[in-house]
Amino acid sequence: MKELKRFFRERYEWILPVCHYLLSFLWLKKIFIFSEDPEFLAKVVPTARDEAVISFDAELRLVFVLSSLCSFLIILGLWRLIFFAAKRTVSKSDRIVLGCILLVGLLFGLVLYPSFFGWEYDNYSNFLMARRFIPTYWHGMYTGVLYAGCLAVLPHPIALFLFQWLSFWAVVSYLYLGIGRLYGNGIRKYLVLLLFLLPESYYVTYNPYRNNMYTILVLFYFSYLYFSAKRADGIAGLKEILFFSLLTSFVMVWRSEGILLGLGGIVVYLFFVLELPQKKHVKPAAVLLVAASVFFLVFSRIQALGEKKYYGRDYMIINTTNILGNILNCPWADLSYAGAEDDLRAIDAIVPTEIVRACGAEGYRSYNWTNGRTDYNQTLAPDSQAAAYMSAYCRIVLHNLDLFFGTQTNHFFQALQLPANHPTYPYEGDLRISLAFLEDFPLRVGREELRETWFTSRWENNEKRIMLVNLAAGLIGLWRGLVEQSGLNRLMHTAALLLPAILFLLELLRVIDGKKRFRDSAAYMLSFLVILGECGAILLVMPEGRPAYLYPMLYAAYLMIFLCFAERPVPEKSR
């Protein structure tokens, strides 16, 4: 018995999470559906372009395995938080501050549930597919895996909110405590808490949309890199290197714009954490590069299954439709260059240009639906036809770069709530092509299923809850309105765009003047370049002016600007 107790005391940080994980299999059937009517699946599962890529049963098993791994990681992280809090290594004042924020966020989320699911209709579809282990390739394979992983931990839709809020709270707490350890208990660490008050944080923490979840991941990624570079003990261990490799690969694959971010992160880790070219760190660096490459190949190959089997280049195609519509509607667009007629025919082969001009992306979806596509995002076009479309699009853009950049700048500025001054050209004719009414079956059924899950509908219609929702939404709306109407939001967004460029140039000038060593400035310079590069890449491909597209880089910019200034001396009275 003594040996057993000693074993438990030494290994309890692993024993309890493993027991929790094993017990979670007992309640899987409370939320997941393991067999489904073929007629139902025919309305949900996209039509396959190539059945030979992977069988549907294999897809289900793959999502089940991945979501099981995800649930284990979530449970492990949750217990690590509990153990950290139980050890009381944090001062009483910090525990009170962070504990109060945690409880307030939980209270608001419980009151607002399930309203925030409807802020993005994709959330209902992802919920429906995740509880059947159907891969959500269109929204990112790992979005559905994360949904299913959360539901496996707690068999209720509110698990998604709890995961999202706890993740954001934990990342900001990690920053808060880390800044306190590095720079003392002065004003700097309390400024970190302003992240909770950003108007965008309302969506980042409550709306289980993939971009919002990815924003939290990016915020953690930058924070982890920063504190890793500041540590001097044991950071080159195998466990840390494998964790960073896994984290970086996931950042690069979950959202395609993360590739530049991950590459920049690897460079920072190699030279500012492992401190190459020190000989003793050459081997760990090699392990990092090999592990990151392997993880990236595995993650990307899994995601690529959806492209090969269902979508081909459809995701790229839909991103072009609003841009094309504006160009084609412009009276002075250059559509008379040599080969323009062939390019327009290549566009027509996928979706009629008249529909693109009249309705943009929504027309593209309605046209696919009218033509019997199970998933209205699918064209089912052969690879050669899709490649011809993309080539034609690129040539049209190259002959109308001013219109292209005008359209994309409008989208970019609209997402940042900044004035969009470039003209747009609406369709002025009458649409002669008849389109069927688009019915989003997964959305409708997913919403119904969510409301039928474990007292959700009863809670949603509870009169006292409705009163509290009005109060909570009123308080949040008052704060967000104050920030937005005062112009502070626009000022912050402008700063997030301009300050990385300005600070990069200032750091470069300090190096050139000899006031600062290159090694001391390079990490910041690279971080600012990555942020600017990411913003530029998003500007080029964003299909519309949705703020969520820019949330990851917006929060990364806020963080890096803050950290750059945090390292500077603070007047004695502010410490």
N, C-alpha and C positions, 0 to 999 in steps of 0.2 A: 504493500500500500504506500509506503514511504517513497519507493522508487517511482510509483505511478504519479504521486503528487509532485515529486521533483521534476519528472518528465513534463507534466502539465505546466508547471511554473516556467519552465524553460522554453516551452513551445506553444504556449497558449495563444500567442499572436497569430499563429497559423492554424492551430486546432479549432478555435472558435469560428473563423471564417469558413474553413472547410466543412465543419458540421452544419453551419448555416446554409452553405451552398448545397450540400446533399439533401437537407430538409426541403429546400426550395422545389425539388422535383415532385414532392408530394402534392403541391398545389398547382402544378402546371395546367391540369385539366379544368381548373376553375376559370381560366382566362383564355387558354389556347384551344384551337379547333384542329384536331389531328386528322380528320377525314371530312371531305366536303363533296357535295353533290356536283357531278361533272357539268351540269347545266349552269350552276352558279359560277364555277371556275371559268367557264367559257366566256362569261361576262366580265371577268376580272383579269385573267391572265392574258397578256398581249399575244397576238398571233406570231408564231415563230417564223422567222425568215429561213432558218437552218436548224432543223430538228437534231442534226447529227452533233451539234456543239456539246450539248449536255441534256440529259433527259430531265423531264419535269420532276420526277421522284428524286433524282440526284440533287436537283436544286433545293428541294424542300429539306433534304437531309443536310445539305451544306449550310443552309441558313440556320437550321436547328443547332448544328455543332458550333457555328460561329456565335450565335446568340447565347449559347450555354457558356462559352468562353467569356463572352462580354459580361454576362451576369456574374460570373466568378470574379472578374476584375472589379465590377461595381461593388460587390459584397466585400471584397478585400479592401477597397478604398474606404468604404463606409466604416469597417471595423478599425482601420488605421486612424480614422478621425476620432472614433470613440476612445481608442487607446491613448491617443495624443492628448485628448481632453482630460482623461482620467489621471494621467501622470502629473498634471498641474505644473507643467514646466513654463506656463505662461502666467504673467502677473495677474492678480485679482482684477485690477482695473481693465486690463485688456480682455479678460474673460467676460466681464460685465458688458463692455462695449460690443464685442463680437457676438456674445450671446443674445443681447437685446436685438441686434440687427437680424440675427438668424430667426428669432421668434417673430419679429414684425413681418419679415418676408414670408414666413410660413403662414402666418395668419391671413395676410392679404391673398396669398395663393389659394388657400383653402376656401376663402370667401368667394373668390373670382371663379374657381373651378365650377363647371367645365367651360365657361365662356371663352377662355383664351384659345381653346382648340379651334374655334371658328375664325380666328384672325387670319389663318391660312387654310384654305380648303384642302390643300395637299395633306394636312395633318390627319384628316379623317381617312383618306385613302391609305396612308402609311399605317395607320392603326389597324384598319381592316386586313391589310396584307400581312402585317407583322404577326398578328395573332394566329395566322394560318401558315406562317413560315414561308410565304410567297416572297421572292426577292423583289426589292423595290429598286430595280436598276435605274429607272428614269430619275429618281430622286437621290440616287447614290445607293449602291448596295448596302453600305455600312450605316445608312440612315435607318433602314428597316431592321438591321441587326441590332442597332442600339435601342430602337423601340422594343424589340422582342426581349432584349437583355434586361431592360427596365421592368417589363411586365413579368419576367421570370422571377425577379427579386420580390416584387409585390404585385399580386394578380389583380391589379386595378389600374385604370388609365391615369389616375392621379400620380402613379409612380413616375411618369415622365416629368411632371412638374417638380416632384420632390428631387429627382436626379438633377434636373436643370438648375434649380435654385441652390441646392446644396453644392453643386459643382462651382457655380459662380461665386457663392459665398466663400467656399474653401479657397479658391484662387485669390480672391481679394484679401482674405485673411492671411494667406501665405505671403502676399506682397506686404501687407501691413506689418506682420511680425518680422519679416525679413528686413524691411527698411528700418524697423526699430532696432534690430540687432546691429545693423551696419552703421547707423547714423544717430542712434540714441532716441530717447522718447520725446523728441521735439515735434515741431509742426509738420515736418516732412512726412512722418508715418500717418498722421491724421489726414493729410491731403489725399492719401490713397483711397480713403473711404468715400471720396467724392464720386468714385466710379459707381457706387450704388445710386447716386442721385442723377446720373446722366439720363436724359429723357429716353434714349435708346435702350437703357438697361431694363426698362419696363417690358420691352419685347424680348430682349436677350434672355431674360430670366423666366418669363412666363409662357412665351409662345414656342412650342416644341417644333419649330421650323428648322430645317437642316442648317441654314446659314447662321441662325442664332446659336445653335449648339456648337457649330464650328468656330464661332467667335470666341466662345469660352475656351475652347481648345487652343486657339491661337494666342489668347491672352496668357494662358498657362505656359505655352511654349516659349514665349519671349521672357516670361518671368523665370522659368526654370533655367534658361540659358544665362540670364543675367546673374542669378545667385550661384550657379555652377562656376561661372568665371570668377566670382568673388571668393569662392571657397579655396582653401589651399591644402585640404587634408582628404586623402582617400578618394578623390573624385574620379581617378583613373581606374577604379575597380571594375571588374568584369560585369557585375550587377548593374552599375550605373551606366556603363557603355551600352549594354544590351537594352536597357530601358530607354535610353536616348535614341538608339537606333530604331526601336519599335515605334516610339513616339514620332520621330521624324518621318518615317515611312508612312505612318497613318495620316499625318498632316499633308503629305504630298499626294496621297491617293484619294482621300475622302472628297476633297474639292480640287479640281484640276489646277486652279490658280495657286495651289499650295506648293507646286513644284519649285518655283523660285524661292519661296520661303524656306523650304526644306534644304535646298542647296546652300543658301546663305547660312542657315543654322549649322550645317555640317562644317562649313569653313570656320565659323566662330568657335565651334566646339574643338576643332582640331588645333587651332592656333592660340586660343585664349582660355581654354579649359585644360586640354592636354598639353598645351604650351610647346607644340612643335617649334623648332626641330630638335628638341631635347631627345637624345638617343633612347633614354629609358621609356619614352612614350611612343616610340615608333611602332612597337608591337600593339599597344592598345589602339593606336590610330588605324592600323591595318584591320584589327578586329572590328572596329567601328564601321569602316568602309565596307567590309565584307558582309557584316550583319545587316547594315542598312540596305545594301543592294539586294540581299536575299529577301528581307521583309518587303521591300518595295516590289520586287518581282511577284511575290506571292499575292500581296494585296491587289496589285494592279491586274494580274491575270484573272483573279476572281471577279473584279469589277468588269473586266473586258468581256466576260461571258455574255453579259447583257447586250453589249454592242454587237457581238458576233451573232447571237441567236435572234435578237429582237429588233434592234434599233439602227444598226449600221451608223450612218452619219446624221441621223435625224436630229440629234441634239444640236449639232452645228447648224443644220438647216433652219430649225425654228428660230435660232438666234439671229438669223439674217433677215427675217421677214419684215420686221418693222423698219429696219434701215432701208431695205429695198423699196418698201412702199413709199417712203418719203422721197427717195431718189426718182422713182418712176413717176411720181405725181408732180415733180418739179417741172415747170414749163421750159426751163432753160437747161435741163440736164443733158449731158452729152450721151445720147443713145444712137448716134449716127456714125460712130467709129467703125473701122473695118472689122467685121465679125460680130457686130452688135446684134444683128438679127438671129444669128446662130445662138448667141448667148441667151437671148430672150426665149428662144425655143427650148433651150436646155432648162430654163426656169419653168416654163410652161409644162414640161414633161413631169415635173414633180407637183407643182401647184399652179393653177392658172394665174398669170400676172394680174389679171383683173381682180381676182380675190386678194392677192397680195396688196394691191393698190388700195382696195376698198376697206379691208379688214385687218391687214397685217397678220400677227401671230394668231389672233382669234379666228381669222378666216382660214388660216392653215389648218387649225384644229378642226374647224367645222367641215372643211373639205374632206379631211381624212375620215371623219365620222360619217359623212354622207356616203363615202365610198366603202363603208362597211368595216372600218378598222375597229377592232375591239378596244384598243388604246388609241385615242384620237391624236396622240403625239407621233404615231407611227405612219410612215409613208409606204413601207414595204417595197421601197424602190431598190432595184439591183445596184450593186456597188458601182458599176460603171456609170449608171444614170446619176447616182448621188454625187460621184466624183465630178461628172460633167457639170452638175448644178453648182457645186462649190467653186469650180474653176470659172464658170460664167459669172458668178457673184463677185469673185475677186477682180475679174476684168472690168466689170461695171463699176466697182468701187474705185479702182485705179484711175478710171477716166472721170470720176466724179468725187475726188478726194475732199473737196471743199464741202460738198453736201454730206459726205460720210462723217467728217469730223464735226460738222455742225450738228448733225443728228445725235452723235455720240456724246458730244459736249453737253447738249441739252439733257440727255439721260443722266449723265454724271452729275450735273449741277442740280437737277431735280431730286436725285437721290440724297444730296447733301442739303436740300432746302435752300439752295442758292439760286439767284435769278438766272433763268435760261433764256438767252437773248437771240438765239439763232432761229430764223423762221422755219416753220413746218408747213408742209403742203398736203392738205387733206384731199381725199378723193372727191371730185365734184360731179361725177356721173352717177348713173343708176346701175346697181349691180344686176346684171342680166342672168347670172348663174344662180340657180335655186339651191339653197343649202338647207339640210335637215336640221331640226332643233337638236342641239348637242345635249345629250343626257350623260351626266357623270355618275354612272352606277356605283363605282367604289366609294365616291364621296357621299352619295345619299345613304347607302347601306352602312358605311362606316360611321356616319353621324348617328344613325338609328341604333347601331350596336353599342356605340359608346354610351348613349343615353340609357340603354337598357342594362348596363353593367353595374351591378352592386349598388343600388340606391342612388345612382347618378341622377336619373330623371326626377326622383322625389326631392333630392337636394336642390336641383336646378329650379324647381317650381316652389320651393319653400318660401313662404311670404317673408319670414324674418331674414332669410338669406338674401332675398331680393332687396330688402331695405339696406342690408349691410353692403351689398354690391353697389348700390347707388351711392352710399357714403364713401366706400373705398375708391370707386371709379371717380367720384367727384374730387376727392383729395388728390389722387394721382393726376387727374386732368387739370386741376388747379395749378399744381406744380409744373407740369409739362407746358401748360399754356403760358405760365409766367416766364419760363425759360425761353420758349419759342417766340412769344410776342415781344419780349424785351430785345430781341435780336441777339441774345447771348448764344443761342444755338448756332446761328449763322457765323458768329464770330469764332466759336470753337471749331466749327467745320472748316472755316477758312484757315485757321491756325494749324489744324491737322494737315492741311495741304501744303501750306507755305513754310511752316517752321522746320519740317524735316529737310527741305532743300536749303533753307538759310543756315541751319545748324550744321549740315554737311559741309557747306562752303566755309563756315567759320572754323570748323575743325581742320579742314584742309589748309586754310590760311595759317592757322597756328602751327601746323606741322612744317609748312614751307618756311615760316619765319623762325623756326627753331624754338618756339615757345613751348612746344609739346612734342613728345616722342611719337613717332608714327604708330608704334605698338599701343600706346595709350589711347589713341584716337581711332584706330582702324575699326574696332568693333562697333563703335557708334556710327562711323561713316558707312560701314557695310549695312548696318541695320536700317539706316535712313535710306540708303540706295535701294534696299529690298522693298521697303514700304512704298517708295516712289515708283519702283518698277512694277510692283503688284497693282498699284492704283492705275498705272498706265495700261497694264494688260487688261484690267477690268473695263477701263474706258473703251478699249478697242472692241470688246466682245459683248458687253452687257446689252441685252435685248430691249430693256426698258429701264425707266428711272426708279427702280425699287431701292429704298434705303438699305434693305438687308444685304444687298450685294456688297456694300461697302463697310458693313459693320466690322468684319475681322480686321481690316487695315485701319479703320478709324480708331478702334480700341488699341491696336498696336502702336499707332502714332501717338495717341495720348500717353501711353505708358512710356515709350522711349523718350518723348519730350520731357516728361516728368523726371525720369531717371537721369537724363543728361543734366538737368538743373539741380537734381537732388545731390549730386556729387560735389557741387560747389559749396564753399563755406557759407554758413548761415550766421547772421548777426547774433551776438550773445543773447539778446532779449528774446529772440524767436526760438531758442533751443529749449 
